[in-house]
Amino acid sequence: MLLAFLAAGSVLWLARKSSYRAAAAARLHSIAVLPLDNLSGDSSQDYFVDGMTDELITDLAKVGSLRVVSRTSVMRYKGTRKGLPEIARELNVDGIVEGSVTRSGQRVRITAQLLDASTDHHLWAETYERDLGDVLGLQSEVAEAIAEQIRAQLTPELRARLHSAPQVNPEAYEAYLRGRFYLTTEFTKPQALKMAQRLFEESIRKDPQLRARLCRSCGTPMSIWDFRIN
């Protein structure tokens, strides 16, 4: 009887905890995606991890009922020691998304968690893993899961886009991410901009359809491909 009582109590406690988390997540109307941590053990992969952060922000920003803080605002918290409630107050958001990226060869793993900004309580956490060629699908899966947790309104068009993320050429996508890294982090340096241009051109040579796939599936602005350095 004692074991049965303890078991029933545990089930009730878990049910209440789950209900609290669901209710708290549903109250989130604005979030900030903090820079994902690089757990690959290789600092040269920072460009890749920053790219994953950028794309997750881009996907979530498409959810019309959700306010998502821009990349420019959140990247200053990379490596910060500030507490999440303090960051949330500075960014004026209800929730925080944080996580990590681990890359091993052609496999990519993303761990993401959603937190109530005011209490620092974990509301949801999950790990996703796919091949590098399916990285757009991986990003879409994480973004959709977060949107579902906070019960954001996903339009049929957006849901269909997230579900139809195309495969990419891994080498072409890496060149694209490297180019984007130079463009967004060292845009004041002419040599860095020239390197970004060469990397974008290399990515298109390796996969002529990459530009169309990214612009359709991830909302990448066309201008990022069109700039030229004289």
N, C-alpha and C positions, 0 to 999 in steps of 0.2 A: 504493500500500500504506500509506503514511504517513497519507493522508487517511482511508482506511478504518479504520486503527487509532485515529485520533483520534475518528472518528465513533462507533466501537464503545465507546471509553472514555467519551465524553460520554453515550451512552445508558445505560451501566452506572452512571455517577455519578448521573444523573437518577433512575434506578430506585431506587438505594439511598437517595437523598435523599427520594424520595416514600414509600418504605417506612418510613424513619425518622419522617417527619412523621405517617404514618398510625398507627404504633405509639405515638408520643408522644401524639397526640390521643386514642387509645383509653384511655390511662391517666388521663385527666382525669375526676374524679368530682365536682368542685365548681368553679364559675366565678363571676366577677363581671362584670357588664356595666357598664362605665364610661360616664359621660354622653357621649352622642354629640356630636361637634363640629358646630356650625352653620357650614356653608360657603356659605350663601346670600348672604353679604355684607350681611345685614340683621339687626341685633340684635333687631328686633321679631318675628322668626321664632323666637326662643328658646323660646317656649311650644310651638311646633310640634315642634321638635327634642326638647325634654324629653318631650313626649308620645310620640314615637317610642321614646325610651329606656324609658319606663314600660311601653309595650305589649310591647316585646321581652322585658323582664324578666318580665312577666306570662305571656307565651307559654312561655318557657323554664321557668318555675317549675312548669308543669303536668307536666313530664317527671319522673315519679316516681323514677327512678334517678339524678337529678341534683340536687345542692344548689346553689341559686342565691341569691346574696346579695341582700338586700332593697334596694329603692329608697332608703330612708332612709340606709342605710349607704354606698351608693356615691355619692350626690349630693354628699357633702362633698368628693369628689375632682374636682368640676367645675373645670376650669381649673388643676388642680394641676401642679406641676413635679416631683413625686415620680416616681422610677423605678418601672416596673411590678413588678420583684421586691419592692421595698419595700411597695408597695400590696398585693401578693398576700400577703405575710407578715402585714400588719396585718389583712387580711380572712380569712386562713387558707383560701386557695383554691388549686387546682391550675392553673387557667387564667384568662385574662383575655380578654374580648371588648371591643374598642374599634372605633370607626369614625366615620362622619360622615354628615350628611344635607344634601342640596342640593335646594332647591326652586326651581323656575322656572315661574311661572304655575301650571298645573294638573299639572305633572310633578314627581314626587318620586323622588330617587335616594338609595339607601342603600348605602354602602360599609362592609363589616364585615370584621374580621379576628380570627382566633383565635390566641392566643399561649400558649406554655408559660410559666407564671408563674416557674418556677425559673430558666430559662435566657434568657428574653426572646426566644426564637426564634419566628418566624412559622410556624404550622402550616397555616394556610389563610387565604385572602382572596378576596372576590368582591364584585361590584357588581350591584345590582338596581335596576330602574327601572320605574315604572308611573304611570298617571294617578292623581290624587288620589282619584277615586271608587273606585279599587281598592286603597286604602291598606291595608285589612285583609288583603287577599291578599298584598300586599307584605311586611307584617310577618310573616305566617305563613310565607312562603317563606324569609325570612331565618332565622327560628327553627328551622324544620325542617332547613335546610341545616347549621346549627351542631350540632343534635342528631345528625344523621347523621354528621358528622365525628367526634364523640366516641363514636359507636356507642352512644348512649343508647337505652334501651328505650322506643320509642313505642308506646303501646297502639293497637289498631285504632280505638278511639273518638277518641283524640286526633289520630291521623293523618287520620281522616275530617273532623274539625272544622277542622284546618289547611287541608285541601284544599277546604273548602266555605265559605271566608270570603266573606261577601256583599258586594255593592256598597253604598256609602253615598252620601248626598247630601253633596257637598263642603262646602257652606256650613254644613250642620247639624253635620258632623263638626268643622269648625273652631271652631264655637261651643262644642261639647263640650270640645275640647282647651283652649280659653281658660278655660272654667269650671274645668276640672281644674287648670290652672296656678294660678289664684287660690286654689283650695281647698287645694292641697298646698304652696304656697310662702308664702302670706300668711294662713294660717288663724287667726292671732292678731288679725287686724284685722277688726272687724265689717263695715266697708264692703267689704272684699275678699270676705267671705263672701256678702254681699248681691249683689255683682257675679257671683260664681260661680253663685248661685241663678238670677239672671236669664239668664245664658248657658245654663245647663242647660235652662231653660224655653224659651228661644229655639231651642235645638237640636231639642227635641221638636216645637215648632211647625213648624219647617222640614221635619222628617222624623219623623212620629209613630212609625215603626217602628225608629228608630235605637236607642232604648233596648234593645229586644228583640234586635236584631242584635248589639250590643256585648256584652250580658250573655251571649248564647249563644256567640258566636265568640271573644271576648277575655277572658271571665271577669270582666268589670267588676262589682264588687259592686253589688247593687241599692241599698244604702244611699247610695251616692254620688249617686243621683238623688233620693232620698227626703228628704234633710235639708231643713229649713225654718228660715228666720231670722225671728223674731218682730219 
